[in-house]
Amino acid sequence: MAEQTIMLNCSAGMSTSLLVTKMQQAAQADGIDAEIFACPASEADQHIEKGVDCILLGPQVSYMRGEFEKKVAGKGKDGKDIPLDVIDMQAYGMMDGETVLKQAESLING
């Protein structure tokens, strides 16, 4: 099992799949053991219940942040909230897996 699990959410899970691949490549290059996956926002609940270390929302679903903050409250390790943020729009547009991975890492590590 991966040391950390990073979930990306977007409208349909399609646009973030390329970014996931880029993030996985960056993680491998940096020696980071991570499970990184994308899913539609509509499927987020089942993954949150299984346990994730960090959630990143695609810029196109940033309006759902408040809804996600309620979903992740108290669901993280030690009963804390799961770290959540919106992916930097420029990094998303450029499919910059390294930058988005660093964003996730900083959320996980506090």
N, C-alpha and C positions, 0 to 999 in steps of 0.2 A: 504494500500500500504506500502511496506517495506521502511524503512528509507533510505537504500542505495541499489543500484543494482550493482552486480559484475558479469561481463561476462567473461567466460573462453573460449578461442578459441583453437581448435586443427584442425587436418586434417579433421576428419569426425565427431567429437563431441562425439565419443565413449569412447576414453581413458580417457577423463576428467570427464565423468559422475560419476565414482566412487569417484574421488577427490571432486566433487561437494557435494556428499552425506557426505563425511568426513568433508568438510568445513561447511555444514549446521549443522551438529552435534556439531561442535566446536562453531559456532555462537550461537546456542541455549544454550549450556553450559555456554557461556560467557555473555549471555543476550544481544546479538547483534541482532538488527532487520535488516535482510538483505535478499534480494532476490538474490540467487546465481544460475546461470545456465550456461550450456555449449552449444556451437553450433559450427558447422563447420565454418572455416574461410570464406567460400563462402557465409554464411548467415549473416555475421557480420554487413553489411551495414544497413539492416532493423532494427536491434536491436539498432545500434548507433543512428539512426533517432528517435527511440522511447525514447531514453535517458537512458544512463547507467552512473554510477559514477566512474567506474574503469574497465579496460580491462586487463586481464592477458592472455598472449600467452603461449601455451604449448611449451616446449623446441623443439619439432619436427617442429614447425612452426616459430621458432625464426628468420629465414631468412626473414620473412614477416614483421618484425618490421618497417622498413622504409615505407612500403606501408600503414601499420596501422597508423603510425604517421601522414601521409597525411590525412587519413580518419577522424581522431579524432581532427584535428586542428580546434579550434574554436567551437567545438560541445558540449563542457561541460557547466557546470553551469556558468552563468555570461559571456558567450562567450569565456571562457578559453578552453584550450585543455583538453580532457578527459585523466586522468592519465592512463599510459600504461606501462607495464613491461613484461618481460619474467619470467615465473615461475621458481624459483630456481630448478635446475635439480635434486639435491639430495632430496629435499622435494617432488618433483613430483614423482620421482622413488619410494619413500617410502610411497606415498599417504598420506603425512602428512598434513591433513586438517587444523590443528591449525596453523602451520607455514605459509601456503599459505594464510590463512585468515589474519594473522598478516601482511603479505606482502601487501595484498590488502588494509587493514586498514591504513597502513602507507602511501600508495599512495593517498588514499582519503583524509586523514588528513593533507597531505603535509609534 
